[in-house]
């Protein structure tokens, strides 16, 4: 996750919003990307819970059957 977020932060023009689809187990950057909101769609099987996203990200719980 860190490398993808860092690559998006280098884009010009920089995106206003970055949306990531993840199971949440990849390490997150310690700090939010500058000038960009991050939405994390946390994908997991129904009945389980993914690891939490960083507090600076908007987490969307996406349970799959």
mmCIF file as gemmi writes it, N, C-alpha and C atoms, coordinates in Angstrom:
data_model
loop_
_atom_site.group_PDB
_atom_site.id
_atom_site.type_symbol
_atom_site.label_atom_id
_atom_site.label_alt_id
_atom_site.label_comp_id
_atom_site.label_asym_id
_atom_site.label_entity_id
_atom_site.label_seq_id
_atom_site.pdbx_PDB_ins_code
_atom_site.Cartn_x
_atom_site.Cartn_y
_atom_site.Cartn_z
_atom_site.occupancy
_atom_site.B_iso_or_equiv
_atom_site.pdbx_formal_charge
_atom_site.auth_seq_id
_atom_site.auth_asym_id
_atom_site.pdbx_PDB_model_num
ATOM 1 N N . UNK Axp A 1 ? 0.825 -1.177 0 1 0 ? 1 A 1
ATOM 2 C CA . UNK Axp A 1 ? 0 0 0 1 0 ? 1 A 1
ATOM 3 C C . UNK Axp A 1 ? 0.878 1.251 0 1 0 ? 1 A 1
ATOM 4 N N . UNK Axp A 2 ? 1.954 1.196 0.75 1 0 ? 2 A 1
ATOM 5 C CA . UNK Axp A 2 ? 2.823 2.38 0.843 1 0 ? 2 A 1
ATOM 6 C C . UNK Axp A 2 ? 3.328 2.817 -0.515 1 0 ? 2 A 1
ATOM 7 N N . UNK Axp A 3 ? 3.759 1.873 -1.329 1 0 ? 3 A 1
ATOM 8 C CA . UNK Axp A 3 ? 4.333 2.221 -2.639 1 0 ? 3 A 1
ATOM 9 C C . UNK Axp A 3 ? 3.275 2.789 -3.576 1 0 ? 3 A 1
ATOM 10 N N . UNK Axp A 4 ? 2.073 2.221 -3.555 1 0 ? 4 A 1
ATOM 11 C CA . UNK Axp A 4 ? 1.002 2.724 -4.403 1 0 ? 4 A 1
ATOM 12 C C . UNK Axp A 4 ? 0.568 4.124 -4.021 1 0 ? 4 A 1
ATOM 13 N N . UNK Axp A 5 ? 0.454 4.387 -2.722 1 0 ? 5 A 1
ATOM 14 C CA . UNK Axp A 5 ? 0.077 5.711 -2.24 1 0 ? 5 A 1
ATOM 15 C C . UNK Axp A 5 ? 1.169 6.715 -2.585 1 0 ? 5 A 1
ATOM 16 N N . UNK Axp A 6 ? 2.417 6.323 -2.403 1 0 ? 6 A 1
ATOM 17 C CA . UNK Axp A 6 ? 3.54 7.219 -2.726 1 0 ? 6 A 1
ATOM 18 C C . UNK Axp A 6 ? 3.557 7.532 -4.222 1 0 ? 6 A 1
ATOM 19 N N . UNK Axp A 7 ? 3.294 6.543 -5.069 1 0 ? 7 A 1
ATOM 20 C CA . UNK Axp A 7 ? 3.276 6.766 -6.518 1 0 ? 7 A 1
ATOM 21 C C . UNK Axp A 7 ? 2.144 7.719 -6.905 1 0 ? 7 A 1
ATOM 22 N N . UNK Axp A 8 ? 0.981 7.567 -6.292 1 0 ? 8 A 1
ATOM 23 C CA . UNK Axp A 8 ? -0.147 8.46 -6.586 1 0 ? 8 A 1
ATOM 24 C C . UNK Axp A 8 ? 0.172 9.89 -6.16 1 0 ? 8 A 1
ATOM 25 N N . UNK Axp A 9 ? 0.895 10.043 -5.059 1 0 ? 9 A 1
ATOM 26 C CA . UNK Axp A 9 ? 1.245 11.387 -4.569 1 0 ? 9 A 1
ATOM 27 C C . UNK Axp A 9 ? 2.203 12.103 -5.515 1 0 ? 9 A 1
ATOM 28 N N . UNK Axp A 10 ? 2.934 11.349 -6.344 1 0 ? 10 A 1
ATOM 29 C CA . UNK Axp A 10 ? 3.872 11.961 -7.292 1 0 ? 10 A 1
ATOM 30 C C . UNK Axp A 10 ? 3.225 12.361 -8.611 1 0 ? 10 A 1
ATOM 31 N N . UNK Axp A 11 ? 1.987 11.923 -8.842 1 0 ? 11 A 1
ATOM 32 C CA . UNK Axp A 11 ? 1.314 12.255 -10.098 1 0 ? 11 A 1
ATOM 33 C C . UNK Axp A 11 ? 1.074 13.751 -10.205 1 0 ? 11 A 1
ATOM 34 N N . UNK Axp A 12 ? 1.158 14.272 -11.426 1 0 ? 12 A 1
ATOM 35 C CA . UNK Axp A 12 ? 0.854 15.67 -11.692 1 0 ? 12 A 1
ATOM 36 C C . UNK Axp A 12 ? -0.096 15.729 -12.86 1 0 ? 12 A 1
ATOM 37 N N . UNK Axp A 13 ? -1.254 16.293 -12.76 1 0 ? 13 A 1
ATOM 38 C CA . UNK Axp A 13 ? -1.76 16.867 -11.521 1 0 ? 13 A 1
ATOM 39 C C . UNK Axp A 13 ? -2.044 15.778 -10.491 1 0 ? 13 A 1
ATOM 40 N N . UNK Axp A 14 ? -1.917 16.15 -9.232 1 0 ? 14 A 1
ATOM 41 C CA . UNK Axp A 14 ? -2.143 15.221 -8.133 1 0 ? 14 A 1
ATOM 42 C C . UNK Axp A 14 ? -3.647 14.964 -8.01 1 0 ? 14 A 1
ATOM 43 N N . UNK Axp A 15 ? -4.052 13.706 -7.809 1 0 ? 15 A 1
ATOM 44 C CA . UNK Axp A 15 ? -5.471 13.414 -7.62 1 0 ? 15 A 1
ATOM 45 C C . UNK Axp A 15 ? -6 14.049 -6.327 1 0 ? 15 A 1
ATOM 46 N N . UNK Axp A 16 ? -7.255 14.441 -6.333 1 0 ? 16 A 1
ATOM 47 C CA . UNK Axp A 16 ? -7.898 14.944 -5.115 1 0 ? 16 A 1
ATOM 48 C C . UNK Axp A 16 ? -8.249 13.797 -4.181 1 0 ? 16 A 1
ATOM 49 N N . UNK Axp A 17 ? -8.604 12.648 -4.784 1 0 ? 17 A 1
ATOM 50 C CA . UNK Axp A 17 ? -9.028 11.481 -4.015 1 0 ? 17 A 1
ATOM 51 C C . UNK Axp A 17 ? -8.336 10.246 -4.569 1 0 ? 17 A 1
ATOM 52 N N . UNK Axp A 18 ? -7.861 9.396 -3.675 1 0 ? 18 A 1
ATOM 53 C CA . UNK Axp A 18 ? -7.272 8.115 -4.043 1 0 ? 18 A 1
ATOM 54 C C . UNK Axp A 18 ? -8.149 7.027 -3.439 1 0 ? 18 A 1
ATOM 55 N N . UNK Axp A 19 ? -8.62 6.107 -4.263 1 0 ? 19 A 1
ATOM 56 C CA . UNK Axp A 19 ? -9.443 4.994 -3.79 1 0 ? 19 A 1
ATOM 57 C C . UNK Axp A 19 ? -8.619 3.726 -3.908 1 0 ? 19 A 1
ATOM 58 N N . UNK Axp A 20 ? -8.51 2.989 -2.799 1 0 ? 20 A 1
ATOM 59 C CA . UNK Axp A 20 ? -7.772 1.73 -2.804 1 0 ? 20 A 1
ATOM 60 C C . UNK Axp A 20 ? -8.712 0.596 -2.41 1 0 ? 20 A 1
ATOM 61 N N . UNK Axp A 21 ? -8.567 -0.526 -3.084 1 0 ? 21 A 1
ATOM 62 C CA . UNK Axp A 21 ? -9.296 -1.75 -2.751 1 0 ? 21 A 1
ATOM 63 C C . UNK Axp A 21 ? -8.279 -2.671 -2.108 1 0 ? 21 A 1
ATOM 64 N N . UNK Axp A 22 ? -8.548 -3.103 -0.88 1 0 ? 22 A 1
ATOM 65 C CA . UNK Axp A 22 ? -7.545 -3.854 -0.148 1 0 ? 22 A 1
ATOM 66 C C . UNK Axp A 22 ? -8.178 -4.791 0.873 1 0 ? 22 A 1
ATOM 67 N N . UNK Axp A 23 ? -7.423 -5.814 1.26 1 0 ? 23 A 1
ATOM 68 C CA . UNK Axp A 23 ? -7.853 -6.652 2.382 1 0 ? 23 A 1
ATOM 69 C C . UNK Axp A 23 ? -7.378 -6.041 3.698 1 0 ? 23 A 1
ATOM 70 N N . UNK Axp A 24 ? -6.58 -4.968 3.606 1 0 ? 24 A 1
ATOM 71 C CA . UNK Axp A 24 ? -6.129 -4.25 4.79 1 0 ? 24 A 1
ATOM 72 C C . UNK Axp A 24 ? -4.858 -4.788 5.421 1 0 ? 24 A 1
ATOM 73 N N . UNK Axp A 25 ? -4.311 -5.868 4.878 1 0 ? 25 A 1
ATOM 74 C CA . UNK Axp A 25 ? -3.133 -6.476 5.507 1 0 ? 25 A 1
ATOM 75 C C . UNK Axp A 25 ? -1.809 -5.917 4.991 1 0 ? 25 A 1
ATOM 76 N N . UNK Axp A 26 ? -1.831 -5.147 3.928 1 0 ? 26 A 1
ATOM 77 C CA . UNK Axp A 26 ? -0.611 -4.517 3.435 1 0 ? 26 A 1
ATOM 78 C C . UNK Axp A 26 ? -0.308 -3.313 4.315 1 0 ? 26 A 1
ATOM 79 N N . UNK Axp A 27 ? 0.949 -3.067 4.667 1 0 ? 27 A 1
ATOM 80 C CA . UNK Axp A 27 ? 1.269 -1.922 5.544 1 0 ? 27 A 1
ATOM 81 C C . UNK Axp A 27 ? 0.866 -0.584 4.931 1 0 ? 27 A 1
ATOM 82 N N . UNK Axp A 28 ? 0.283 0.25 5.753 1 0 ? 28 A 1
ATOM 83 C CA . UNK Axp A 28 ? -0.133 1.591 5.352 1 0 ? 28 A 1
ATOM 84 C C . UNK Axp A 28 ? 0.996 2.584 5.583 1 0 ? 28 A 1
ATOM 85 N N . UNK Axp A 29 ? 0.995 3.696 4.845 1 0 ? 29 A 1
ATOM 86 C CA . UNK Axp A 29 ? 1.932 4.772 5.163 1 0 ? 29 A 1
ATOM 87 C C . UNK Axp A 29 ? 1.634 5.296 6.569 1 0 ? 29 A 1
ATOM 88 N N . UNK Axp A 30 ? 2.639 5.809 7.243 1 0 ? 30 A 1
ATOM 89 C CA . UNK Axp A 30 ? 2.425 6.348 8.587 1 0 ? 30 A 1
ATOM 90 C C . UNK Axp A 30 ? 1.639 7.646 8.564 1 0 ? 30 A 1
ATOM 91 N N . UNK Axp A 31 ? 1.79 8.406 7.478 1 0 ? 31 A 1
ATOM 92 C CA . UNK Axp A 31 ? 1.128 9.707 7.371 1 0 ? 31 A 1
ATOM 93 C C . UNK Axp A 31 ? 0.233 9.735 6.143 1 0 ? 31 A 1
ATOM 94 N N . UNK Axp A 32 ? -0.815 10.557 6.187 1 0 ? 32 A 1
ATOM 95 C CA . UNK Axp A 32 ? -1.692 10.655 5.019 1 0 ? 32 A 1
ATOM 96 C C . UNK Axp A 32 ? -0.966 11.298 3.845 1 0 ? 32 A 1
ATOM 97 N N . UNK Axp A 33 ? -1.365 10.959 2.618 1 0 ? 33 A 1
ATOM 98 C CA . UNK Axp A 33 ? -0.743 11.595 1.464 1 0 ? 33 A 1
ATOM 99 C C . UNK Axp A 33 ? -1.111 13.078 1.434 1 0 ? 33 A 1
ATOM 100 N N . UNK Axp A 34 ? -0.154 13.919 1.187 1 0 ? 34 A 1
ATOM 101 C CA . UNK Axp A 34 ? -0.374 15.372 1.194 1 0 ? 34 A 1
ATOM 102 C C . UNK Axp A 34 ? -1.308 15.784 0.065 1 0 ? 34 A 1
ATOM 103 N N . UNK Axp A 35 ? -2.323 16.57 0.399 1 0 ? 35 A 1
ATOM 104 C CA . UNK Axp A 35 ? -3.216 17.138 -0.593 1 0 ? 35 A 1
ATOM 105 C C . UNK Axp A 35 ? -4.168 16.166 -1.255 1 0 ? 35 A 1
ATOM 106 N N . UNK Axp A 36 ? -4.36 14.999 -0.641 1 0 ? 36 A 1
ATOM 107 C CA . UNK Axp A 36 ? -5.185 13.967 -1.263 1 0 ? 36 A 1
ATOM 108 C C . UNK Axp A 36 ? -5.975 13.24 -0.179 1 0 ? 36 A 1
ATOM 109 N N . UNK Axp A 37 ? -7.263 13.052 -0.402 1 0 ? 37 A 1
ATOM 110 C CA . UNK Axp A 37 ? -8.055 12.21 0.501 1 0 ? 37 A 1
ATOM 111 C C . UNK Axp A 37 ? -7.88 10.756 0.077 1 0 ? 37 A 1
ATOM 112 N N . UNK Axp A 38 ? -7.941 9.834 1.029 1 0 ? 38 A 1
ATOM 113 C CA . UNK Axp A 38 ? -7.791 8.423 0.709 1 0 ? 38 A 1
ATOM 114 C C . UNK Axp A 38 ? -9.025 7.674 1.208 1 0 ? 38 A 1
ATOM 115 N N . UNK Axp A 39 ? -9.654 6.931 0.289 1 0 ? 39 A 1
ATOM 116 C CA . UNK Axp A 39 ? -10.79 6.079 0.622 1 0 ? 39 A 1
ATOM 117 C C . UNK Axp A 39 ? -10.311 4.64 0.508 1 0 ? 39 A 1
ATOM 118 N N . UNK Axp A 40 ? -10.46 3.873 1.59 1 0 ? 40 A 1
ATOM 119 C CA . UNK Axp A 40 ? -10.016 2.483 1.611 1 0 ? 40 A 1
ATOM 120 C C . UNK Axp A 40 ? -11.235 1.572 1.653 1 0 ? 40 A 1
ATOM 121 N N . UNK Axp A 41 ? -11.45 0.826 0.581 1 0 ? 41 A 1
ATOM 122 C CA . UNK Axp A 41 ? -12.501 -0.191 0.564 1 0 ? 41 A 1
ATOM 123 C C . UNK Axp A 41 ? -11.882 -1.463 1.12 1 0 ? 41 A 1
ATOM 124 N N . UNK Axp A 42 ? -12.284 -1.825 2.328 1 0 ? 42 A 1
ATOM 125 C CA . UNK Axp A 42 ? -11.714 -2.991 3.018 1 0 ? 42 A 1
ATOM 126 C C . UNK Axp A 42 ? -12.538 -4.228 2.668 1 0 ? 42 A 1
ATOM 127 N N . UNK Axp A 43 ? -11.974 -5.062 1.8 1 0 ? 43 A 1
ATOM 128 C CA . UNK Axp A 43 ? -12.655 -6.257 1.312 1 0 ? 43 A 1
ATOM 129 C C . UNK Axp A 43 ? -12.368 -7.436 2.232 1 0 ? 43 A 1
ATOM 130 N N . UNK Axp A 44 ? -13.421 -8.152 2.61 1 0 ? 44 A 1
ATOM 131 C CA . UNK Axp A 44 ? -13.246 -9.325 3.471 1 0 ? 44 A 1
ATOM 132 C C . UNK Axp A 44 ? -14.456 -10.235 3.334 1 0 ? 44 A 1
ATOM 133 N N . UNK Axp A 45 ? -14.289 -11.465 3.778 1 0 ? 45 A 1
ATOM 134 C CA . UNK Axp A 45 ? -15.401 -12.418 3.736 1 0 ? 45 A 1
ATOM 135 C C . UNK Axp A 45 ? -16.412 -12.079 4.82 1 0 ? 45 A 1
ATOM 136 N N . UNK Axp A 46 ? -17.668 -12.312 4.485 1 0 ? 46 A 1
ATOM 137 C CA . UNK Axp A 46 ? -18.74 -12.097 5.449 1 0 ? 46 A 1
ATOM 138 C C . UNK Axp A 46 ? -18.445 -12.906 6.713 1 0 ? 46 A 1
ATOM 139 N N . UNK Axp A 47 ? -18.663 -12.299 7.872 1 0 ? 47 A 1
ATOM 140 C CA . UNK Axp A 47 ? -18.412 -12.985 9.14 1 0 ? 47 A 1
ATOM 141 C C . UNK Axp A 47 ? -17.012 -12.782 9.685 1 0 ? 47 A 1
ATOM 142 N N . UNK Axp A 48 ? -16.15 -12.107 8.915 1 0 ? 48 A 1
ATOM 143 C CA . UNK Axp A 48 ? -14.801 -11.791 9.395 1 0 ? 48 A 1
ATOM 144 C C . UNK Axp A 48 ? -14.656 -10.279 9.448 1 0 ? 48 A 1
ATOM 145 N N . UNK Axp A 49 ? -13.588 -9.827 10.055 1 0 ? 49 A 1
ATOM 146 C CA . UNK Axp A 49 ? -13.309 -8.393 10.144 1 0 ? 49 A 1
ATOM 147 C C . UNK Axp A 49 ? -11.917 -8.114 9.599 1 0 ? 49 A 1
ATOM 148 N N . UNK Axp A 50 ? -11.784 -7.103 8.744 1 0 ? 50 A 1
ATOM 149 C CA . UNK Axp A 50 ? -10.458 -6.745 8.25 1 0 ? 50 A 1
ATOM 150 C C . UNK Axp A 50 ? -9.71 -5.941 9.304 1 0 ? 50 A 1
ATOM 151 N N . UNK Axp A 51 ? -8.392 -5.823 9.164 1 0 ? 51 A 1
ATOM 152 C CA . UNK Axp A 51 ? -7.655 -4.931 10.055 1 0 ? 51 A 1
ATOM 153 C C . UNK Axp A 51 ? -8.134 -3.494 9.835 1 0 ? 51 A 1
ATOM 154 N N . UNK Axp A 52 ? -7.988 -2.651 10.835 1 0 ? 52 A 1
ATOM 155 C CA . UNK Axp A 52 ? -8.452 -1.274 10.664 1 0 ? 52 A 1
ATOM 156 C C . UNK Axp A 52 ? -7.574 -0.49 9.691 1 0 ? 52 A 1
ATOM 157 N N . UNK Axp A 53 ? -8.207 0.439 9.009 1 0 ? 53 A 1
ATOM 158 C CA . UNK Axp A 53 ? -7.475 1.381 8.158 1 0 ? 53 A 1
ATOM 159 C C . UNK Axp A 53 ? -6.953 2.491 9.065 1 0 ? 53 A 1
ATOM 160 N N . UNK Axp A 54 ? -5.975 3.266 8.603 1 0 ? 54 A 1
ATOM 161 C CA . UNK Axp A 54 ? -5.494 4.391 9.409 1 0 ? 54 A 1
ATOM 162 C C . UNK Axp A 54 ? -6.639 5.372 9.693 1 0 ? 54 A 1
ATOM 163 N N . UNK Axp A 55 ? -6.536 6.08 10.793 1 0 ? 55 A 1
ATOM 164 C CA . UNK Axp A 55 ? -7.579 7.034 11.171 1 0 ? 55 A 1
ATOM 165 C C . UNK Axp A 55 ? -7.729 8.156 10.154 1 0 ? 55 A 1
ATOM 166 N N . UNK Axp A 56 ? -6.683 8.466 9.408 1 0 ? 56 A 1
ATOM 167 C CA . UNK Axp A 56 ? -6.743 9.55 8.432 1 0 ? 56 A 1
ATOM 168 C C . UNK Axp A 56 ? -7.406 9.125 7.123 1 0 ? 56 A 1
ATOM 169 N N . UNK Axp A 57 ? -7.738 7.842 6.97 1 0 ? 57 A 1
ATOM 170 C CA . UNK Axp A 57 ? -8.399 7.351 5.755 1 0 ? 57 A 1
ATOM 171 C C . UNK Axp A 57 ? -9.893 7.161 6.025 1 0 ? 57 A 1
ATOM 172 N N . UNK Axp A 58 ? -10.697 7.31 4.989 1 0 ? 58 A 1
ATOM 173 C CA . UNK Axp A 58 ? -12.12 6.992 5.08 1 0 ? 58 A 1
ATOM 174 C C . UNK Axp A 58 ? -12.246 5.519 4.742 1 0 ? 58 A 1
ATOM 175 N N . UNK Axp A 59 ? -12.609 4.693 5.717 1 0 ? 59 A 1
ATOM 176 C CA . UNK Axp A 59 ? -12.718 3.251 5.526 1 0 ? 59 A 1
ATOM 177 C C . UNK Axp A 59 ? -14.148 2.88 5.168 1 0 ? 59 A 1
ATOM 178 N N . UNK Axp A 60 ? -14.284 2.022 4.147 1 0 ? 60 A 1
ATOM 179 C CA . UNK Axp A 60 ? -15.578 1.513 3.739 1 0 ? 60 A 1
ATOM 180 C C . UNK Axp A 60 ? -15.512 -0.012 3.876 1 0 ? 60 A 1
ATOM 181 N N . UNK Axp A 61 ? -16.374 -0.57 4.725 1 0 ? 61 A 1
ATOM 182 C CA . UNK Axp A 61 ? -16.406 -2.001 4.976 1 0 ? 61 A 1
ATOM 183 C C . UNK Axp A 61 ? -17.126 -2.7 3.821 1 0 ? 61 A 1
ATOM 184 N N . UNK Axp A 62 ? -16.445 -3.633 3.173 1 0 ? 62 A 1
ATOM 185 C CA . UNK Axp A 62 ? -17.01 -4.319 2.016 1 0 ? 62 A 1
ATOM 186 C C . UNK Axp A 62 ? -16.981 -5.819 2.255 1 0 ? 62 A 1
ATOM 187 N N . UNK Axp A 63 ? -18.01 -6.344 2.936 1 0 ? 63 A 1
ATOM 188 C CA . UNK Axp A 63 ? -18.108 -7.781 3.191 1 0 ? 63 A 1
ATOM 189 C C . UNK Axp A 63 ? -18.594 -8.48 1.934 1 0 ? 63 A 1
ATOM 190 N N . UNK Axp A 64 ? -17.941 -9.593 1.615 1 0 ? 64 A 1
ATOM 191 C CA . UNK Axp A 64 ? -18.31 -10.376 0.432 1 0 ? 64 A 1
ATOM 192 C C . UNK Axp A 64 ? -18.769 -11.755 0.888 1 0 ? 64 A 1
ATOM 193 N N . UNK Axp A 65 ? -19.764 -12.288 0.205 1 0 ? 65 A 1
ATOM 194 C CA . UNK Axp A 65 ? -20.229 -13.622 0.58 1 0 ? 65 A 1
ATOM 195 C C . UNK Axp A 65 ? -19.466 -14.689 -0.174 1 0 ? 65 A 1
